[in-house]
């Protein structure tokens, strides 16, 4: 896959949802050891919303899609992990704005934007 368009992004989010669903009980157990035990539930719920929303949107601009999906994720799972994941979407979005397909260089820039967003949100540095 040399480029990612909305169709491929939809498949990627489908695969993430399937992975979360497969790991749900393990995530619940791990999170329960040190937290409230809802990680598996919230991530399944959040990515379920994302996979449904991407299919509803007529948008093909990857940046606009990620921004909308990030906002939807944030509203659906207002937890620490939901906030971090939605921050990744929102901060990656500007690097893809105006593009209906992204290439490796775009993905690298998007990843750097996502990392910077999480670091900013967590008030940390590398």
C-alpha positions in Angstrom: 0.0 0.0 0.0 1.7 3.2 -1.2 -1.1 5.6 -0.5 -3.9 5.7 2.0 -7.3 7.1 1.0 -10.6 7.1 2.9 -11.2 3.5 1.8 -7.9 2.2 3.3 -8.4 4.3 6.4 -11.8 2.7 6.9 -10.1 -0.7 6.7 -7.4 0.3 9.1 -10.0 1.4 11.7 -11.9 -1.8 11.1 -8.7 -3.7 11.9 -8.0 -1.6 15.0 -11.6 -2.3 16.3 -11.1 -6.0 15.7 -7.8 -5.9 17.6 -9.4 -4.1 20.5 -12.3 -6.5 20.6 -9.9 -9.4 20.6 -7.9 -7.9 23.4 -10.9 -6.5 25.4 -10.7 -8.9 28.3 -7.0 -8.7 28.6 -7.1 -4.9 28.5 -9.8 -4.9 31.2 -7.7 -7.2 33.4 -4.5 -5.2 32.9 -6.3 -1.9 33.6 -8.0 -3.4 36.6 -4.7 -4.1 38.2 -3.9 -0.4 38.5 -6.9 1.5 37.4 -10.7 1.2 37.0 -10.7 -1.7 34.6 -12.6 0.0 31.8 -9.8 0.3 29.1 -11.1 -2.6 27.0 -14.6 -1.4 27.1 -13.8 2.2 26.3 -11.4 1.4 23.4 -14.0 -1.0 21.9 -16.7 1.7 22.3 -14.5 4.4 20.9 -13.3 2.6 17.8 -16.9 1.3 17.2 -18.0 4.9 17.0 -15.1 5.8 14.7 -15.8 2.9 12.3 -19.4 3.8 12.2 -18.7 7.6 11.8 -16.2 7.2 8.9 -18.8 5.3 6.9 -21.4 8.0 7.5 -19.1 10.9 6.4 -19.0 11.9 2.7 -15.7 13.6 3.4 -12.6 12.4 1.5 -10.1 15.0 2.8 -8.0 12.9 5.2 -7.2 15.8 7.5 -10.9 16.8 7.8 -11.8 13.1 8.4 -9.2 12.7 11.2 -10.4 15.9 12.8 -14.0 14.8 12.8 -13.2 11.3 14.0 -11.0 12.7 16.8 -13.9 14.9 18.0 -16.3 12.0 17.8 -13.9 9.7 19.7 -13.5 12.4 22.4 -17.2 12.7 22.8 -17.8 9.0 22.8 -15.1 8.0 25.4 -14.2 11.0 27.6 -11.6 8.9 29.5 -7.9 9.4 29.7 -7.2 7.0 26.9 -10.0 8.3 24.8 -8.6 11.8 25.2 -5.1 10.6 24.2 -6.4 8.8 21.1 -8.6 11.7 20.0 -5.6 14.0 20.6 -3.6 11.9 18.2 -6.3 12.2 15.5 -6.7 15.9 16.0 -3.0 16.7 16.0 -2.3 14.5 13.0 -5.1 16.1 11.0 -3.3 19.3 10.0 -0.6 17.3 8.3 -3.2 15.7 6.0 -5.5 18.6 5.5 -6.4 19.1 1.8 -5.2 15.6 0.9 -7.5 12.9 -0.3 -4.6 10.5 -0.1 -1.5 10.3 2.1 1.9 8.8 1.5 4.6 7.6 3.8 6.1 11.1 4.2 2.6 12.4 5.2 2.2 9.5 7.7 5.5 10.4 9.3 4.5 14.0 9.7 1.1 12.9 11.0 2.8 10.6 13.5 5.1 13.4 14.7 2.0 15.7 15.1 0.2 13.0 17.1 3.2 12.5 19.4 3.7 16.2 19.9 0.0 16.5 20.8 0.2 13.8 23.4 3.4 15.3 24.9 1.8 18.8 25.0 -1.4 17.4 26.6 0.7 15.4 29.2 3.0 18.4 29.7 6.1 16.4 29.0 9.2 16.5 26.8 11.2 13.8 25.1 
